[in-house]
Amino acid sequence: DSSRYANLVESVVSASSLRTFVTQCDEDYVTFTREVNDRQRLRVDVVSYHKDLDDFRAPHPRDTLSKLGFDGYMLDFVEAPRKVLAALCNRDKIHEIPVALGAVNHEVIETKMLFREYVADGTRFTITRGRYGTRAATVTTSRVQRQARVLASGETDEVRATRERLHSEISGFRDQLQENENAMRRLSQRDKRARDKHRQADAREKELKEERARLAAVVGKWQRDQIHLETKRAQLATMVADDQRDDDQSQIARDRARIAQQLRQNSADRAAAMGEMATLAGTLGDLTHQLVVASLEGFRHAHAHNALTAMATRQREAVAEAQREYEAAARDFEAAKLAARECLADTRRATDAMSDDERAAVRAAQDERTQATVAELEVELHTSMQRLSMASSSGLSARVMEQYEERQALLASLVGAQQRREAELSRLRRAKQRARGAWEPPLVELAERISDRFGAMFDEIGCMGEVRLVRAGESSSGDPAADPAADSGDEDFGAWGVEIRVAFRRNEQLQALDNHRQSGGERAVATIVYLQALQALAAAPFRVVDEINQGMDQRNERLVHRLIVASACRPASPQYFLITPKLLQDLDYHPRMRVLCIYNGEWQPETFNFGRYISNARRSAATTA
């Protein structure tokens, strides 16, 4: 019964080994650590050894153990999978430690130094030999506990209670996780509604600004007209006062007539000005209409130009295809002409051996064949073949039939080869489509995930951005390029790439990231955000960035610092180290952050009280304030 050895095995196997998980392969190790250590944030030990159980050999045969009184090695009394046994052999050497329930021959063991460690009669013996002098052996003993705590058979009340408590905690954690996911969905919906309201508020703000500008122009015109009116009233009051002081009634009448005439003239001038303004307004409307028509004509001509360009491209392709067909037809014509010359030479040689009557019959047949149909020509061909067969049997040259049969066999061979090549080409195309269907959808999905993460980070800093997978033959807008060579497909995988498109200012369209449109700081921000988006898809226990904020202006440095803080301080995120020689003042900090200042250099004092230094600095700041 192996259960009798449970307390002995437990005395040899360390507590850390009993709490260690053993995986069978490297893939299981990676999966286990990603789920338990990274995602669930649990501190557990896990190992994966490449050695097999057969790689661990016992130091002495088992018949020697029997002679000394041992029951066997510790490995013989442990029942576990081979990988677990191999891990215990590697960590605790259970294949080298003999064990016995009763007494053994201690004298022989200690004299011959057969084992460094063994367990017998409830006692653990450890033998060490000195390094110097006589190198005498020293034996250390320790009593083994009577009952096993971990490896005991059956389930104790404590273990049962612990298991039930853990199950209850797991259920609570699952419920809490579900509640957190529901809350996240509700927050996402609220965030979407808030973004929609923000966009509506921006549009409303723009409309109000335009309305305010228009009203300001109207108020300004009204104020100018008011000032002009007050001036005219003052002039009129002056003129009335002058009239009152003037006793000459005739002069008053003349002045009144003159003023009336001036008022009529001013009214006429104003009416003429109003008419001219109406005319100009009509002219402006006509010109605006003409401008709109011209713009539409420009769009139409641009569309026609693009259509003509595309048609020209197709025409060039058709001309190239016709050129290729012409060259093929020319080659066929040359081959047919050469064959006709050979046939003509064979025919002349055949006619040279004919008599005058036979030549006359051939010429008569040629004259009749000019008006013959296809069916008549086939009948004549069959008759001629019979005649040639009879002629060859009578001694006439058979070279004509031989050439005909050779060309017929060659034609059949070429047709068969062409059909085989077409079948092989179809098979290769299907295999290529299957292979591409296995890797392209995951690649597109990965690019979309990176783009979503990239756009979300840019949205957090008040900008816009996306990441696109650009295939061969595509322009920056995602459409096939206008180059005729683009019709060959997108199978030039060396020309595939990733395009980053960003917009750092409001009302700006997304543009490709290059050194012509964006500044150096903006390119640095986009690059860092892209790396952050990539890191979000890669599991790692910690991340380190060094001097990432060097060479940036203050605005971009603050944006990058805020983005890193938001990314690194999320729950269940890996540890993040930011190494920098300097930081700006009044940056965003998170309660989960820790700032470590490294004091190093040849000018540092031997003793320095940092706490007193910070206290003095705070008192100085308070006094200054």
C-alpha positions, 0 to 999 in steps of 0.5 A: 500500500503506497499510502503508508509512504505518504508522510515519508514522501511529503518529508522529501518533496518541498512545499514549493514543489507541491504548489507548482503546476507542471505543463506538458509542453511549451504551448501549455506553459504559455497558455497557462501563464497568460491566463492565470498570471497575466489576466487573473493576476494570480501568483502561482508557480508553473514549470515545463521541463523537456526531460522525460522520466527515462532520463533520470537513472537510479544510482544503484540497482534495486537488488542492492537496496533490498540487501541494505533493507530498503523497500525501494526508491521514493519514486516507486511509491509516487503515483502521478503522470510521467511529466509530474514524476519527471519534475519531482525527479528534477526538483527533489531527486526522488529517484535517488532517495531510497526509503524503508519503513523499518531499519536498514544497515546504516554502517554500510551506507555511511562507510561506502557513502552509497547515498547522500540522503535516505529515509528509514524507520521514520527518520530522514538521514542526510550524509555530508563529507568534509572538504578538507582533512580526513573528510569525515562523514557527518550524518544529520537526522530529522524525525518525519511527521507521523501523518501526511498533511497534503498527501493524506488520502481523503478530504478533510473538513478544512480542505472541504471548507476551503474548496467551498469558500473558493467556489463561492469566491469564484462565483462572486468574481464571475458575477462581479465580472458580468456586472462590470461588463454590463457597466462597460457597455452602458458607459460605452453607450453613454460615451457614444451619446455624449460624442453625438451631443458634442458633435451637435454642439460643435455644429450649433456653435458654428451656426451661432458664430456665423449668425453673430457675425451677420448680426454684428455686420447689421448692427454696425451698418445700423450704427453708421446710419444712425450717426449719419442721421444725427449729423443730418438732424444737427445740420437741419437744426442749424439751418432752422435756427438760422431761419429763425434769426433771419428776419428776411422772409424772402431769404427764408423762402429761398433757403427753404426752396433750396433745402427742398430742392436739395432734399429732392435731389438727395432723394433722387440720388438715393433712389438712383443708388438703390436702383443701381444696387438692385441692378448690381444685386441682380448681376451678382446673382447672375454671376453666382449662377454662372459660377455654380454652372461653371463649377458643375461644368468643371466637375463634369469635365473632370469626371469626363477627363477621368472617364477618358483617362480610364477609356484611354487606359483600356484602349492602350490595353486593347491595343497591346492585346491586339498587338500581341494577337497580331504578333501571334497571327504573324507567327502563325502566318509565317508558319503556315506560309512555310508549310505551304511552301513545303506543300508546294514543293512536294506538289511540284515534285509530285506533278513532275512525275505526272503525265500530260493527261494527269496535269491537265486533269489537275488544272481542270480540278483547280478551275472547278474548285474555285466555285466549290463549297466547303462540303464539296471541298471535303468530298474532293479532299477525301477523293484526293486522299484515296487517289494519293493512296492509290498513287502511293501503292502504284509507286508515286511518292508518299511524302505528301501523306506522311507530312499530313499525318505528321502534322495531324499528330503534332496538332493533336499533341499540341492540343493535348498539351494545351488542355493539360496546361490549362487544367494545371493552371486552374488547379494552381489558381484554386490552391492559391486561393485556398492558401490565401484564404487561410492567412488574409482574413486574420491579417485583415482582422488584426489590422482592423483591431490595431486601427480601432485601438489606434483611433480610440487613443487618438480620440482620447487626445482630441485627434483622429487617426486610423491604420489601413492595410494597403495592398499592391495596386491600391492608392492611399485612398484605398481604390485601385491605382490608375496605373495600367499595371495595377490590373495584374492584381494585388499578388505582389505581396512585397508591395503590401504595407501598413498606412497610418492616417492622422488628423491633428486639427479640427475640420482636417481630413485624414492624411497619410503620415509622412515627412511632408504634411506633419511636423516632427513632433506630430510624427513622433506622437503618431508613431508612439500611439501606433506602438501603444496600439501594437502593445495592447495586442501583445501580452507581456509582464512589463514594458519599458520605454526609454526617453520617449519624450525627447525631441518633442514640444510641450504640447505633444509631450503632454499628449504622449504622457497623458496617453501613456498614463491612461494606457498603463494605469488601466486595471489588469494592465502590465507593469510599465516603466518610463525612463526619462531624464526630465519631465514637464511640470503639471503633468497628469498623474494617476494614484497607481503611478509611482515616481522614482528619482535616481540620485547618482553621480560623482558630485553626490554627497556620501550621506544625504537625508532625502526626507529632510530635503523634501520637508525643507523644500515643502516649508520653503514653498509654503513660506514663499506662497 
